[in-house]
Amino acid sequence: MNENSASLRGFLRRWPLLAFVLLLAASFGLSGCTKLRARDQLNKGVANFRDGHYDAAIENFKQSKDADPDLLNARIYLATAYAAQYIPGAPSDENVRVGEQAVSEFQDVLTHDASNISAFDGLGSILYSMAGTPFQPEKYEEAKKYHQKHISLSPSDADPYYWVGVIDWTLARRANDELRQEYNVANPKKQIKDPDPLPDKLRAQFIEQNGAMVDEAMQMLDKAEQVRPDYADAIAYKSLVLRMKADMSDSNTRASLEKQADDLLDRVKTIKQKEAAEKAAKG
């Protein structure tokens, strides 16, 4: 041991508080370095994600998350990068794994921030994408719950109302299709085609099993339009729900509902034309 080292250690033994302060400063210095490294990897990940280099972005976000576990954006972006790689309907094990990883990472965000709206939206979106092929109604219901949580926290946002309406319509449409298919199998000489109304017995069955869901779909889409009056997608789905309501109605009401559905599609066309003109004007 040289003379300088011995002198310093003797000094620190005589002044333990100063020793503690020096150690604490060193600790904060290391912590600052890791936080800077986390931010650097986060920024690199965002750039890679923006350029469509999702694998590289995922590695950046993983390193950012490891360097600073408290950096919530690293967790959110990592989940989003996985979700961006998921291909709806693709049956490969790798694709399913990517979707499940996105779900896991978004849920990890919620363990750190139980009211994180971005995580609710991300989970609602990826679960909806995963639910279609093969058809998994339980995933649709799970997606719906996350959008409802968004509504409970931020009721002035239009999108979660829209998504609840879309999910309700999707589930009801599937039930309607299955009833028609079952009927056609049982009645090969008396087929009902898609534009045809349901026979009375099937109509009563559909209303009993799905009527409340169809009503909720319309309520949610109405709310989305109230919040955002030019919400073209919500209005388009309202048209679809009205056609379903027409299928649930007697002949006297059906024509009126179908006319309302057609009118809504005209509104959608007008909104889209206006948006296109405004975009063109901005260059």
Disulfide bonds with the S-S distance in Angstrom:
none
